[in-house]
């Protein structure tokens, strides 16, 4: 069984799609350990209620949600996960990953997971990806053990700087990343 740390950041509009993908993975030979940022843990939006989202996440994965730095830190030293998926991964989180900032459970998991020289899969969902955040995406693309779910512009006319991962390619990206390879083509 492959243990996936599945880290979820803002981009609330994609959470339903992410739950669908987590459900698919949970029905296969994957143990999903859910990790969330403070925003995901506490924020109710027009896309849903935080408590309901977390309850669904725990029901699907059969694991308790990790939401604090203290609870996330042991994942690396105890070698509890084989691969980390951050999806959706907002521009804010990408920036912090590129700069080595560790101020929430998702980022602590990434930091502690990197200690083990293991793969991190990034499923981007950001309205500023092709703006100021492009340099941070480039930094991660050129960093060891970072792999991106293939992505595209989701609404070029309305949101010309926005990128979103092709969620249907998540499992294929995970399998490829476990082999140390970036799934191609990167841009759908």
N, C-alpha and C positions, 0 to 999 in steps of 0.2 A: 504494500500500500504506500502511496506517495502522500506525504504530509505537506499540504499547501497552506502557507500563511496567506490569507486573503485579506488585504488591507483596503479599506474603503474610505475615500475622502469625499469632500463636498460634491459638487456637480450633481445635485439632487435630482435633476431631470433624467439622469441615467440610472438611478437606483433600481427601478423596476426591471430594466434590462439586465443589470448586474445580478439581481436575485434570480432571474431565469437562468443565467449562465452558471451561477453557483449551484442551483438545483440540478442542472445537467451534470456538473462535475461530481456532485455528491452521490448521484445515482451510479457512478462508475467507481473505479478503484482509487478514489482520492479521499483523504481525510482533510476536511476544510476547517482551519482554525481562523475564525473571523476576528479582525482587528479594525478598529474605527478611530477616527479623529474625534476630538471634543465636539466639533461642529456636528458631526454625524450623530454622536451620542445624545446631544441635547437639543438640536434644532428641529422644530416643526416648520414645514414649508407648505406651499400650495401643492407640492408633489406628495406629501404624506406626513404622518405623525412619526416622530423619532422612536417612541416606545413600541409602536406597531412594527416599524421596520426592524428594530433590534430583536423583537420577539420572533418575527418571521425568519430572521437570519439564524437565530439559535435553534429554531424548530427544524429548519432545512439542514443545517450543518451538524446538529446534535452536539454542539460545543458552545461553551460560554463565550460571549463577546469580550475581547480584551480592549479596554478603553483608556488605560492609564500607562504612563511611562514605566512606572514601577512593575506593573504586570507584564509589560512587553519586553523589558530588558532581558529576562532570563531565557527568552526564546533562542537567542544566539548561543550564549555560553552552554546551555543545556542541549543544544543541537536538536531542537524540537521540530524544525521544519526543513523540508528538502528544497523548497523553492518558495520565494515570496512573490505574490502578485499584488500590485497596487493598481486597483481599477474600481471606479474611475480615479484617475490621477489628475488632479487639477494643476493649473499653471503655478499656483502657490506652492504646492507640494513639489513639483518639478524644480522650481527655483531653490527651495530649501534642500532638496537632495543634491543639486549641483553645487551648492555652497556649504554643504556639510552641517546644516542646522538641524538640531534634534530637539524639537519642542512639543512633540505629541507622541502618542503610542505608535502611530504608523511610522514616523521617522525613526523612533527608537528601535522598532523592529528592523527597519532597513539597516540601520547602523550595526546592530548586534548580529544581524544575518550576514553582513559583509565581512565580519570577523572570520567567518567560516569559509570565505571565498566561494560563496554560492550565488546562484543566479537570482536576479530580480526582473520580473516581467512588469512592464509599464503599459497600462491601457489608458492612453491620454483622453482627456475630455476637458478642453480649455478654450475659452473665447479669445484668449490673447496669445495662442501658440505661435502664430506667424507674425507677432509683434515683438515686444520687448522680451518675451519668453523664448523666442527661437534660439537665442544663444545658450540658454540653459538646456534645451532639448539637445542641441548639438553637443554640449558637454557630456550629457548622459550617453548619447549615441557613441561617443568616443571613449567611454569609460568601461573598464572591464566588468563583465557580468551583468550589464544592463541590456535588456532585450525589449523591444517595443512590439505591441500588438499592431499589425498594419493599420494605418489610419488614412483618413481623407478629410477634406473640407466638408462640413455637414450642411452649410448654407452659404455658399460663396457670395451671393448677392446681398444677403441680409447681415451676415457675420463674416466679413472677408478675412479675418485673422483667426477664425475658429477651426479647430481640428477635433475629430472624435475617432476613437478606435473602432475597428470593425469587430464588434463583440462576437460574431459568429466564428472568428478566427482565434478566439482566446485559447481553447484547448490545444489547437495545433501549435500556437506560439509557445505554450508551456512545454509541450513535448520537444519542440525544436530547441528551446532554451536549455532544457535539461541535457541536451547533447552539445551545448555550447555554441549553437548556431542561431543567427537572426533569421526569422522567417521572412522570405522574400516573395514578391516585392513588398517593400516596406510601405510604399504609398499606393493605396488602392485607387 
